Amino acid sequence: MMKSERRYRSSPLQSLHAAAEDLLAVGAIDKMTMRRFDVACLTPVDDLHPDGIRQIREKAHMSQALFAMALNVTTSLVSQWERGEKKPSGPSLKLLALADKKGIDAIL
């Protein structure tokens, strides 16, 4: 993800993250430590509305069944998300956000 696309939990955490990136660049911290800063400083994934989930699937030119296989969930669950009966969370929400930003090939 490019720096300009990142969203931070707060301005102080944005500054802290920038400092950590500089430390990584000069070898003062390792990639594992930088990943911890990423998780701590960056904003979590936003909830998706039912129409947004359907749009991600349709943009990928996939049926609900094929989309469900790509996300490792049931077709019934994808249908429930698209009708607003259930909301994706955890890894499913992260995969949907990734597919939305980078395309379905990013999760296949």
Buried (B, 14 or more C-beta within 10 A) or exposed (E): EEEEEEEBEEEEBBEBBBEBBEBBEEEEBEEEEBEEBBEEBBEEBEEBEBEBBBBBBEEBEBEBEBBBBBBEBEBEBBBBBBEEEBBBEEEBBBBBBBBBEEEBEEBE
